[in-house]
């Protein structure tokens, strides 16, 4: 079953104000857009699936910590209580003792919401996956209801949130320096969301994405696979900019 709502959020550590320091206010519009997208998906869904890049196909252990100490701030986070999924056709996931950066940023954003998520499942996907494998994971993750630790299943309304930065080559000072094609790549992703055509993300080229230091190609294609066979969706771009030479996109998909 395709998701009733889906969103993409970036995961720069600077979303944590303690890391941004005096420049924290510069990213307030990005933080607000992230909260808006998260809240919309959580409100529409009975269970929300959260996906980000990681070392393996894996799920966090209960209360697995995420730390921003490696990035310069003594801040630790955990995800809310998680539920289990049993996705058809997928191997058992590895169990993660710590939250990779995308899930840690998601945990930080979730903690700032006025209303916490009801049921949440989190997973990581390795950046080496091809488009077909990523799409298959997306279909599987949204095909089954959630099972909580106390038993019982969900009602089928699944939301999907994927974490991913776009190209890191938008300016000369970007991590990957300037690449002329970076803006076009990022614009194609934003257009796929804005026009409600997430299936177009399956056409993203893994080689080009790697060259442009895209830290979210696989999660985007997980989302594309989840939405590919579903009804038409309404798209909305809430934030699209590259304040530090890295493309940050916040976009929302909802069913009419």
N, C-alpha and C positions, 0 to 999 in steps of 0.2 A: 504494500500500500504506500503510495507517495505521501510525503509530508503535507500537513495542512498549512505549514508555514516553515520558511527556511531563511537563514541569514548568513552572511559572511562578515566577520570582524577581523581586524588586524591584531597582531600580538606584539607590538613593540614594548620593551620594558618601560619606556618612558610614559606609558599609560599609568604607571604607579607614580603618584605625585612626589613621593620621597626621592625618586630617582631623577625627576625632571628639575628639581630645585627651583631656581628663579624663573626658569622657562616653563613651569608647570601650567600656567594659565594659557599658554599658546595652544595646548592640546585640549583645553576644556571643550571646544566644539566636537572634537573627536570622541572624547569620553561621553558626552551627552548623546551623540549619535549611537554609540555602542549600547548605552543603557536603553535607548528607545527601541533599538532592534531586538535586544535580548528580551525586554519586557513584552514586546509584541508576540514573539515566538512562544514564550512561556504562557502567555494568556490564551493563546489559541490551542495549545497542545495539552494532552493529558500526560504525556511523557516526552521529554526533550532529550535528543541525542546530540552529544557534543563531540566533535572530532577535530584533532589537530595533528600536525607532524610529530613523529617520535622515532625512536630507534627501531621499533618493531611494531607489528600488529599486536596491540596490548591494551589492557585496561588497568587503571590504578587500583591498588589495594585500598580498602577502607581507610580513610584518614591519611592517605599518602600525602606528605608535605610537598609544597613547592616553595623554593627559596629564591629571593632576589639578591642574596648576598653576592653571588658571582658578578652581579651587575652594579653593585655599589651601594645597596640599601639593606639594612638589617630588617627585612620584612619577610615573614613567612605566611603562607596561605594554605588552605585545604579546600577541597570541593565539598559541597553539601552532601548529605547522605545519598549514596548511589543505589540504583537498582540494577538488576541483572537482565541481560538479554540472551537469547539463544538463537543467533542468526542462522538461518538455514544455509548450508553449503560452505560455511567458513570454518577454518580450523580453530581449536581452542586458543584464545589469546594468551600471550604472556602476561604475567602479573607485574605491574610496575611498582617499585618501592617509593619512587619519587615522581612528582609531576614535571614533565618537560615544560619548557617555557610557554608554548601555546596554551596548555591546560592551566598553568599557573596564572597567566594573564586572565584567562577566562574565570578562574576562581576569584581573582581580585575584583573583576567586574561584577560577578554574581553577588559578592559580599556587599557591594554598594547599592544593591537594589532594595527598594522599600518592601517589596514582596518577594520572599525567597522562592526558588523553584519547587514545584511539587515533587515530581519524579524525574530523575536525571540519570542518564547513562553516559559515560565518558570513555573514549577510546583514542588510541593513536594509530597512525598509519605511516609506514616508512616512505620517505620521499623517492625511493627507487621504483615504486609501483608504476606500471603503465596505465594508460587511460582505461583500458578494458577491465583490468583488475580493480582499479579504484571505483569504477562505476558499479561493478558487481558487489563490492562492499557496501556502497550506498544503497543499493536495492535491498540487500539482505538486512541491513540495520534498520530499515524502515518497514520491513515486512512483517515483523512480529511484535506483539504487545510486550510490555515490560513485566518482569516478575520481581516483586519486592522481597526482601529477606523474610518477611512474615507471610509470604504467599499471596495469591491473588494475581490477576492480570489486569492490564489496562484496557481502555475501551477502543483503542485503535487510532486515536488522534495523536499522531507523532509529529513533533517538531524537530527541526535539524538546525544546528548551529555549527558552522565550520570556521576554524581560525586560520588566517593566512594573510601574510603580507604579499604585495605584488612586487614589481621589479625594484631592485635596489640600484638603479642606474639612471635616475632621472636628471641628475645634475652632476657637475664636475666634482662636487664634494660628497657625493653619494658613496656608500661603501664599495660599489663596483665601478665608480667613475661614470662619466656620461656615455650613454649609448643611444644613438638617435632613434632606434626602434623601440626603446623602452616605453615611451609615451603611447605609441600605437598599441603595444601589447596590453598595457593597462586599460586603455580606452575600450578595447574589444571586450575585456572582462566586464567593465562597467556597463557597456551597452547590452551585454547578455542579460544582466540583471534588470537594467532599466526598461528593457522591452519585454521582460517576462519570458525570456528564451534561454533558460539555464542549460538546456541540452547543447548549446553552442560551445560550452566550456569543454566538452569532450574533444573538441578540435584543437585545444591548446597543445602545442608541440613540446614534449618533454625536453628535447635538446635546447630549444630556444629559451624555455623557462629556466633551465639550469644556467645558461649563459648570462641571463639577465638577473640571476640570483633571486628568483622568485621563491619565497618561502611559504608556499601555499598551493602549489599546482595540484598536488594529489588531493588534499581536502576539497578543493574546488571541483575536482572531477568526481569525488565521492558524492557531492551535492548534485552534480549533473546527472549521475546515474540514478540517484534516488528520485529525481523529478522527471526523468526522461519519459516514462510511460504514463505519467499522470495527466490530469486535466490542465488546461491553460491556467497560468498563474499571473497575478498582478505584481509587477516589479516596481521597486522604489529605491533610488539611490539616496542615501542619507548623508554621506560624506565621501568625497572623492578628491584627494589632494596628495601632494608629496612634500610635506613641510621640511623634511631633512633629506630629500633626494630619494626617498623610498615611497613607493605607492601604497597609500593606505585607503582602503575602500570599506565602507559600511553600507550594506545593501540588504533589502528585505524582499522576500517573496511571500505572497499570501494567495490563498485560493479565493476566487470571487464569491 
